[in-house]
Amino acid sequence: MRYVPPFSSLNENLVFSSDEGKPSVKMTYEDFESLLRKLLHAVEIDEEWYRDNYPDVEQAIRDGVVKTAREHFIASGYFEGRLPCEIEVDEEWYFKAYPDIAEAAKAGQIASAKQHFLAFGYAEGRLPTP
């Protein structure tokens, strides 16, 4: 893990309020995106894997549009649903956590937990490991 900015600096643009007695945060979409970009700096990027799996990024680097896979991931890759590296999926845990996926595997609709995660699970917000 890389550096993560302190909470105090991340919440500079947040407006705290109370909705029905519960604390909530209100922010513009631009502020939300800015906050995410700051957090994305802490994500480990496998430069070689990213460039191999996203040929358009490899080409953009060769063309000088972006300097690195990390730069691309933070600027747009994350927001496009790209993965920063190869993701290990804990098959046993995944099937326990997501019984619908276990059933799909038993029915032969998917080959593995990893196949499901890469094809659908990541976009659905499912976790690959506990």
Residue pairs with C-beta under 8 A, 6 or more apart in sequence:
1 42
1 44
2 41
2 42
2 43
2 44
3 41
3 42
4 39
4 41
4 42
5 38
5 39
5 41
10 35
10 38
10 39
13 27
13 31
13 34
13 35
14 25
14 26
14 27
14 31
14 35
15 25
15 26
15 27
16 23
16 24
16 25
16 26
17 23
17 24
17 25
17 26
18 24
27 35
33 79
36 78
37 74
37 75
40 73
40 74
40 78
41 74
43 73
43 78
43 84
44 84
44 85
45 68
45 69
45 70
45 73
45 84
45 85
46 69
46 84
46 85
46 86
47 68
47 69
47 70
49 85
49 86
50 57
50 69
50 72
50 73
50 77
50 82
50 84
50 85
51 57
51 58
51 61
51 69
52 58
53 83
54 69
54 72
54 77
54 82
57 66
57 69
57 72
57 77
60 66
60 72
61 67
61 68
61 69
61 72
66 72
66 75
69 77
73 82
73 84
77 84
78 84
81 122
81 123
83 118
83 122
87 114
87 117
87 118
87 122
87 128
88 128
88 129
89 112
89 113
89 114
89 117
89 128
89 129
90 113
90 128
90 129
90 130
91 112
91 113
91 114
93 129
93 130
94 101
94 113
94 116
94 117
94 121
94 126
94 128
94 129
95 101
95 102
95 105
95 113
96 102
97 126
97 127
97 130
98 121
98 126
101 110
101 113
101 116
101 121
104 110
104 116
105 111
105 112
105 113
105 116
110 116
110 119
114 128
117 126
117 128
121 128
122 128
